[in-house]
Amino acid sequence: MSATADRDLEAELASAAAGHAGIPIDAICSGCGRTHVKRARPEEMDQHPQVDPTSLEATDLTSFKHVCHPCGSATWWNPVAVLTDLLESERGE
């Protein structure tokens, strides 16, 4: 069973907590261990700004800083998965 099976990833992406710009990434907060969908720009994860996000794997990405609401501050998030299904649905593919 997938770790994301009991989560509504589309709702997480639509929430303000995900951010407003960037690639949809499933990531773990290094502070509290919470997993949530976040948006991060490729350059925040040591990738070329023009990279095709559908070609990325989580192992290609570095940690990025983003707000964690339970922690109450900006913390480091470790990518678990690039959510290409959400990305493609946003693009209308």
C-alpha positions in Angstrom: 0.0 0.0 0.0 1.3 3.4 -1.0 2.1 5.9 1.7 0.0 8.4 -0.3 -3.0 6.1 -0.6 -4.8 7.7 2.4 -3.9 11.3 1.5 -5.7 13.7 -0.9 -2.6 15.0 -2.8 -4.7 17.4 -4.9 -6.2 19.0 -1.8 -2.7 19.3 -0.3 -1.4 20.9 -3.5 -4.3 23.4 -3.5 -3.8 24.5 0.1 -1.8 27.6 0.8 0.7 25.5 2.8 2.0 24.0 -0.4 3.2 27.3 -1.8 2.3 29.1 -5.0 5.1 28.4 -7.5 7.2 25.4 -8.5 7.0 21.7 -9.1 4.7 19.6 -6.9 6.9 17.6 -4.6 6.0 15.2 -1.8 8.4 15.9 0.9 9.2 15.3 4.6 9.9 18.1 7.0 13.2 17.6 8.7 11.8 19.2 11.9 8.7 17.3 12.7 8.8 14.5 10.2 5.4 15.4 8.6 5.0 14.5 4.9 3.1 17.1 2.8 2.9 18.3 -0.8 5.0 21.3 -1.4 5.9 23.4 -4.4 9.6 24.1 -5.1 11.4 25.7 -8.0 14.0 23.5 -9.7 16.9 25.8 -8.7 15.9 25.5 -5.0 16.7 21.8 -5.4 20.0 22.2 -7.3 18.4 21.7 -10.7 18.6 23.8 -13.9 15.7 26.3 -13.9 14.6 25.0 -17.4 14.7 21.3 -16.5 11.8 19.1 -17.6 10.2 18.3 -14.2 8.7 15.1 -15.6 12.2 13.8 -16.1 13.2 14.3 -12.4 13.3 11.7 -9.7 13.3 12.5 -6.0 16.9 11.1 -5.7 18.0 13.9 -8.2 16.8 16.6 -5.8 18.4 18.2 -2.8 16.5 19.4 0.3 14.8 22.7 0.0 13.6 25.3 2.5 9.9 25.9 2.9 7.4 26.8 5.7 6.2 24.1 8.0 3.1 25.2 9.7 3.2 22.6 12.6 6.9 23.6 13.2 6.0 27.3 12.9 9.0 28.3 10.8 10.8 27.7 7.6 12.5 24.3 7.7 14.3 21.9 5.4 12.1 19.5 3.4 13.5 16.3 2.0 11.9 15.3 -1.4 10.2 11.9 -1.4 8.6 12.0 -4.8 8.1 14.3 -7.8 4.3 14.3 -8.2 4.2 14.1 -12.0 0.5 13.1 -12.1 -0.4 16.4 -10.3 1.9 18.3 -12.6 0.4 16.8 -15.7 -3.1 17.4 -14.5 -2.3 21.1 -13.9 -0.9 21.3 -17.5 -4.1 19.6 -18.8 -2.2 16.6 -20.2 
